[in-house]
Each structure stands twice: as C-alpha cells, then as structure tokens.
Amino acid sequence: MQPVVGGRFMSTTVVQTAGVMRAADVRALLGDPPPAFLIEEADAAARQAYHRLRYATFVEQQGLFERTDLDERDEDPRTVVLVARDVEGEVIGGVRLGPAAAGPDIGWWQGGRLVVAPARGGSVTTRVAGAGAALVRAACARAEAAGALRFDATVQLGTQRFFERLGWETVRPVTVAQSPHVLMRWPIGRIARLAAATKSALGPLLQGIGPAGYVGDDGAPVPGSDLVAACDAILPAMVERDPEWAGWCSVLVNVNDLAAMGAVPVGLLDALGARDAAAAERVLQGLKRASTAFGVPILGGHTQLGVPAALSVTAFGRTAQPVAGGGGRPGDRVWLTADLGGGWRPGYAGRQWDSTSHRAPDELHTMVTAVGRARPPAAKDVSMAGVVGTLGMLAEASGCAAVLDVAAVPKPETASMGDWLTCFPGFAMLTTGPLDAGPATSASCGELTTGQGVVLRWPDGDVTQALAAGVTGMGAA
C-alpha cells in the first residue's frame, strides 16, 4: 500500500524514503504546490494520536459512546490504521480497517471510525481539505491489496451522500451505538475484470465450433472414437521469462483439461518456437520433466528456431463416456477439489500457485484420475479465469447460475481469498459431486441455481455479485 500525498500516490522512490524523512523534505522532493497531507500506515505513536482524535469526536463532541469508542477491533492485530498527516507531520485524520469476522481471513473486510480533525480557522482549513476522501480511497485500495472481495462500512446518516459520491453503494439501514447508521459497500470488481479479460470474447469467436453437448469444454471428444483431444498455448512472455516452468505448465494444463472430462491421458504433441537451440532446450527440459511425472509420453511435434518464443501442446486421452462441463442442473451442489500444497511460483505471486512440481508421480496420478473414477454430472478444471470465473463457465454451460459459499472454499493459509479465487491454482477441479483426489482437498462450497451469473455468499447471509451473466457468451451446452 503506497502512501498518498495530497490525494496522489507517491512514487516508489519517495515511498521507500518517506519513513525516515521529514514532511518538509518529502514536500521539497515533490515540488510545488506543497501537498496538504500525507496518508500512511500508522505506527504506534500515530495510532495513539488517531485514538485521541476519535475520542474527541465520537465521545466528547458527538456523544455516540459514553466513555470510549475503542472496541475489540482495535485489539485485533490484523486491524490496519491509516492516518493523514499535515505538512508538519501532525496526525489530522485516520481510519481503521481489517477482517470483519474472527478466525481466518476469508476476504471480508470492514472499515470504520473515519475521523478528520476539525478546522480551527485560518490556513488550518486547507490542511484537512480532501483528507477524509483520500483516507477512504486509501482504505479501499488497502483492502483490495490484502485480497478482500467484500469491503463494508457503517456510516452515519450525515455522511451517506459523501460515501456515495466516492462510489460506495448503500446496502441497508443499521443501528450503531443506538444511533441510526447505514451499511455501505465498496464495489470490488476484481473477479468480473478477470473473467472479462480472459473469456468474454470467446462466444462471438467460437460460434459453430465444437461438438454438440460439449460447448465450453476445454477438451473435445473425437468423433467415431473413444479419444478426447485438448490443446493449450502458453503465453509467449512466460515462455521467454521462465522456459522450464512454461514447459511444465504446457503439460499440466492439458492433463488437467483431459482429467476434467474423465479421460486418461495417452500422449502429447508439442509445437515450439524459440530464438535458438539453448532457449528451446530449456523449454523442452520442463516439458520432458512433466511428461515423466504425469506418465504421458511426448509423441512428437514441431520445433522451429530463430523465431519469437511460442509454445502450444496438444494432448490425447481415452474415455468411453466423457464428463461434460455443462452437465449440471439447478439444485446440484458444487465441490471444489484443490491441491493446497506448494506455494506461489517465484515471479508469479498472487497469480500462479505451484501445487504440482513437487508431487510424486503416484500423487499426480491419483489427482488427475479422480473425475474419471467419480464420474460426476459436470466437471471443469480451474483455468486462468480462476475459481469463480471457471464456476461461471460451468454454470453457463449448464444453463444455470451459481452460488459460492466463500467460507467453505478450501484455500491455502498463505494465499488471500482474493488471490486464490482469481489465480491459476495448479490442480483444482469444480464438480457437481465429491471427488477422492488423494493429496488434494475436496469440499462442498456452493450450488447451482436458476438464472445466470455467480454470487458470493458470506457467513452473515449477505451475497455479493461476482459475475452478472455468463462468462463466455457461448451459452448452454
């Protein structure tokens, strides 16, 4: 979370040094006009100053509380306090925020106790102008950076319009300290943006492509046989930047596609472009290592040197009865089965979870054959659209909507909920039935319903919209 100066985010250079520089020094670096305030995460002394401001405002002036406005949230070590300092370094405002519920952080955050020192006349009026709005904006950014997918605040009636002008949505009236307040919510569109960026163009592009009954699936039954074919390409930037990992992932994503259809992989074909033989060799090392680990032979392919980095792999598997992604119906429970082991791939924190490269071949085999053994009505492997985006595709292909119970989602302890629901998780399957997938964790965490889109359901019973409609526009299978 970068500090904000006068409503602007500071440059990285200034952020790194601001903690040991006087406000006047920071002001000199930024140039004219001088910023009216700086917003930063509070240290112990700043927290005390913030608490004094709160006492003066909520206890002494407004009488909302009798003796103190401090509560259990102030004692929670997860609570973050952001403060605004004027040009002399004095704390002139603050706000607190943090996880709304006890226990593990599930991505539900709450802000509150926003306070700004009253103007005392003269030039002091200018020192606080805009500080309240900047604190709110900084709190929203800080919550989203922490992986929050729901961010609420209870505000007094007199400040409702102020929050609405900042983009907050009114949820319902509530009572705080025997005083009428309004529950408001900051709209977080992280999931919808990811789905739009990765999948929304597919419907118009792929009209008429694919076998009937398997619209939206990542694999396709080959007519007149028990073969299922799948094909995936790896981002060229990833092939260039991390060639061994690109090679591994080219096998992983194809095996996952086949596994989601209940097919046993039997072989791979690769098409590789590289600037020279050394670059090609690094990609092939990862590809061959994954081929051995998953027990899927590389049957052949095509290699071209002297060209920009490129990699795609086609995989073949066998099953007499493919499991379709569109086999769900309203009322079906949704299960997420995911390998929570491993960690973020270096260089891809928050985006790619590596749960497979450390697994033994027998563990990988148990996971990728789980759908074939259980044969649920519908299954999809979690792709770059993330857990929620993939659930939206399963629901869309099934002609349904979906509800995801956030607190029931199996998640690694070291991943925020926002990151986990929008990353590529290595091995993860969404199914309308339970799976026994060995080292992977399986949990019932949602259901298919009538309608379209996906909503997130929270422990207090509230729901927030994640996807308003189908993800791909391809419609029901």
Secondary structure in CASP SS format (residue, H / E / C, confidence):
PFRMAT SS
TARGET T0000
AUTHOR 0000-0000-0000
METHOD secondary structure of the structure
MODEL  1
M C 1.00
Q C 1.00
P C 1.00
V E 1.00
V E 1.00
G C 1.00
G C 1.00
R E 1.00
F E 1.00
M C 1.00
S C 1.00
T H 1.00
T H 1.00
V H 1.00
V H 1.00
Q H 1.00
T H 1.00
A H 1.00
G C 1.00
V C 1.00
M C 1.00
R C 1.00
A H 1.00
A H 1.00
D H 1.00
V H 1.00
R H 1.00
A H 1.00
L H 1.00
L H 1.00
G C 1.00
D C 1.00
P C 1.00
P C 1.00
P C 1.00
A C 1.00
F C 1.00
L E 1.00
I E 1.00
E E 1.00
E E 1.00
A C 1.00
D C 1.00
A H 1.00
A H 1.00
A H 1.00
R H 1.00
Q H 1.00
A H 1.00
Y H 1.00
H H 1.00
R H 1.00
L H 1.00
R H 1.00
Y H 1.00
A H 1.00
T H 1.00
F H 1.00
V H 1.00
E H 1.00
Q H 1.00
Q C 1.00
G C 1.00
L C 1.00
F C 1.00
E C 1.00
R C 1.00
T C 1.00
D C 1.00
L C 1.00
D C 1.00
E H 1.00
R H 1.00
D H 1.00
E H 1.00
D C 1.00
P C 1.00
R C 1.00
T C 1.00
V E 1.00
V E 1.00
L E 1.00
V E 1.00
A E 1.00
R E 1.00
D C 1.00
V C 1.00
E C 1.00
G C 1.00
E C 1.00
V E 1.00
I E 1.00
G E 1.00
G E 1.00
V E 1.00
R E 1.00
L E 1.00
G E 1.00
P E 1.00
A C 1.00
A C 1.00
A C 1.00
G C 1.00
P C 1.00
D C 1.00
I C 1.00
G C 1.00
W E 1.00
W E 1.00
Q E 1.00
G E 1.00
G E 1.00
R E 1.00
L E 1.00
V E 1.00
V E 1.00
A C 1.00
P C 1.00
A C 1.00
R C 1.00
G C 1.00
G C 1.00
S C 1.00
V H 1.00
T H 1.00
T H 1.00
R H 1.00
V H 1.00
A C 1.00
G C 1.00
A H 1.00
G H 1.00
A H 1.00
A H 1.00
L H 1.00
V H 1.00
R H 1.00
A H 1.00
A H 1.00
C H 1.00
A H 1.00
R H 1.00
A H 1.00
E H 1.00
A H 1.00
A C 1.00
G C 1.00
A C 1.00
L C 1.00
R E 1.00
F E 1.00
D E 1.00
A E 1.00
T E 1.00
V E 1.00
Q E 1.00
L H 1.00
G H 1.00
T H 1.00
Q H 1.00
R H 1.00
F H 1.00
F H 1.00
E H 1.00
R H 1.00
L C 1.00
G C 1.00
W C 1.00
E E 1.00
T E 1.00
V E 1.00
R E 1.00
P E 1.00
V E 1.00
T E 1.00
V E 1.00
A C 1.00
Q C 1.00
S E 1.00
P E 1.00
H E 1.00
V E 1.00
L E 1.00
M E 1.00
R E 1.00
W E 1.00
P C 1.00
I C 1.00
G C 1.00
R H 1.00
I H 1.00
A H 1.00
R H 1.00
L H 1.00
A H 1.00
A H 1.00
A H 1.00
T H 1.00
K H 1.00
S C 1.00
A C 1.00
L H 1.00
G H 1.00
P H 1.00
L H 1.00
L C 1.00
Q C 1.00
G C 1.00
I C 1.00
G C 1.00
P C 1.00
A C 1.00
G C 1.00
Y C 1.00
V C 1.00
G C 1.00
D C 1.00
D C 1.00
G E 1.00
A E 1.00
P E 1.00
V C 1.00
P C 1.00
G C 1.00
S C 1.00
D C 1.00
L E 1.00
V E 1.00
A E 1.00
A E 1.00
C E 1.00
D E 1.00
A E 1.00
I E 1.00
L C 1.00
P H 1.00
A H 1.00
M H 1.00
V H 1.00
E H 1.00
R H 1.00
D C 1.00
P H 1.00
E H 1.00
W H 1.00
A H 1.00
G H 1.00
W H 1.00
C H 1.00
S H 1.00
V H 1.00
L H 1.00
V H 1.00
N H 1.00
V H 1.00
N H 1.00
D H 1.00
L H 1.00
A H 1.00
A H 1.00
M C 1.00
G C 1.00
A C 1.00
V E 1.00
P E 1.00
V E 1.00
G E 1.00
L E 1.00
L E 1.00
D E 1.00
A E 1.00
L E 1.00
G E 1.00
A E 1.00
R C 1.00
D C 1.00
A H 1.00
A H 1.00
A H 1.00
A H 1.00
E H 1.00
R H 1.00
V H 1.00
L H 1.00
Q H 1.00
G H 1.00
L H 1.00
K H 1.00
R H 1.00
A H 1.00
S H 1.00
T H 1.00
A H 1.00
F H 1.00
G C 1.00
V C 1.00
P C 1.00
I E 1.00
L E 1.00
G E 1.00
G E 1.00
H E 1.00
T E 1.00
Q E 1.00
L E 1.00
G C 1.00
V C 1.00
P C 1.00
A C 1.00
A E 1.00
L E 1.00
S E 1.00
V E 1.00
T E 1.00
A E 1.00
F E 1.00
G E 1.00
R E 1.00
T C 1.00
A C 1.00
Q C 1.00
P C 1.00
V C 1.00
A C 1.00
G C 1.00
G C 1.00
G C 1.00
G C 1.00
R C 1.00
P C 1.00
G C 1.00
D C 1.00
R E 1.00
V E 1.00
W E 1.00
L E 1.00
T E 1.00
A E 1.00
D C 1.00
L C 1.00
G C 1.00
G C 1.00
G E 1.00
W E 1.00
R C 1.00
P C 1.00
G C 1.00
Y C 1.00
A C 1.00
G C 1.00
R C 1.00
Q E 1.00
W E 1.00
D E 1.00
S C 1.00
T C 1.00
S C 1.00
H C 1.00
R C 1.00
A C 1.00
P H 1.00
D H 1.00
E H 1.00
L H 1.00
H H 1.00
T H 1.00
M H 1.00
V H 1.00
T C 1.00
A H 1.00
V H 1.00
G H 1.00
R H 1.00
A H 1.00
R C 1.00
P C 1.00
P C 1.00
A C 1.00
A E 1.00
K E 1.00
D E 1.00
V C 1.00
S C 1.00
M C 1.00
A C 1.00
G H 1.00
V H 1.00
V H 1.00
G H 1.00
T H 1.00
L H 1.00
G H 1.00
M H 1.00
L H 1.00
A H 1.00
E H 1.00
A H 1.00
S C 1.00
G C 1.00
C C 1.00
A E 1.00
A E 1.00
V E 1.00
L E 1.00
D E 1.00
V H 1.00
A H 1.00
A H 1.00
V C 1.00
P C 1.00
K C 1.00
P C 1.00
E C 1.00
T C 1.00
A C 1.00
S C 1.00
M H 1.00
G H 1.00
D H 1.00
W H 1.00
L C 1.00
T C 1.00
C C 1.00
F E 1.00
P C 1.00
G C 1.00
F C 1.00
A E 1.00
M E 1.00
L E 1.00
T E 1.00
T C 1.00
G C 1.00
P C 1.00
L C 1.00
D C 1.00
A C 1.00
G C 1.00
P C 1.00
A C 1.00
T E 1.00
S E 1.00
A E 1.00
S E 1.00
C E 1.00
G E 1.00
E E 1.00
L E 1.00
T E 1.00
T C 1.00
G C 1.00
Q C 1.00
G C 1.00
V E 1.00
V E 1.00
L E 1.00
R E 1.00
W C 1.00
P C 1.00
D C 1.00
G C 1.00
D C 1.00
V E 1.00
T E 1.00
Q E 1.00
A E 1.00
L E 1.00
A C 1.00
A C 1.00
G C 1.00
V C 1.00
T C 1.00
G C 1.00
M C 1.00
G C 1.00
A C 1.00
A C 1.00
END
